Structure formats: C-alpha cells, structure tokens
Amino acid sequence: MAFKGRVEIDRERCKGCLLCVRACPTKVLAVSDTANSWGYYPAVQVAEDKCIACGNCYVVCPDVAITVYKLEGGSNA
C-alpha cells in the first residue's frame, strides 16, 4: 500500500501554471473555479483520499506554493 498524504496549496502564491496538476500521478489536483486576489486560478486538491504523498507537485512548483504532508498510518509496503 502506498503512503497517504495531503496537499496544502497557498492560493495567493499560486499563479495557476498547473504544472502540479500535470505532475500528479493520481489526479488529486485540479484548477480552482475561483480566482485569487491576483486574478489567477490556482490549483486545488479535489481528491484528498487519492493522495499518495509522492511530492511530484511540490518538486515542479516554481512558486513554492505547495506543501505535501504524509499522514499517519500509511505504509509503503
């Protein structure tokens, strides 16, 4: 079983490039339907139960707007 995780995205820091959406292997992220104060449509987590805490979204984010958390109880066995 893979790790379980949670993604936190800073809406004000995200410029909506959506590199994270394309990098997510389990399709946890999508574009928001509401703009931030800069007028950008940031990424949002839409399927928290599918997150495996791989960190791909964190690695590709050019704005350092994403934090990935590994949740307790997950295993990589």
GIRACOR-V549549 format. One record per backbone hydrogen bond with DSSP energy under -0.5 kcal/mol. CO is the residue of the C=O (numbers start at 1). NH is the residue of the N-H. Records with the same first field share a line. If there is no record, write none. Layout:
CO = NH  NH
This chain:
2 = 75
4 = 71
6 = 69
8 = 67
9 = 11
10 = 13  14
18 = 22
19 = 23
20 = 24
23 = 25
24 = 27
28 = 46  47
30 = 44
36 = 39
40 = 36  42
42 = 32
44 = 30  46
47 = 50
48 = 51
51 = 5
55 = 59
56 = 60
57 = 61
60 = 62
61 = 64
65 = 10
67 = 8
69 = 6
71 = 74
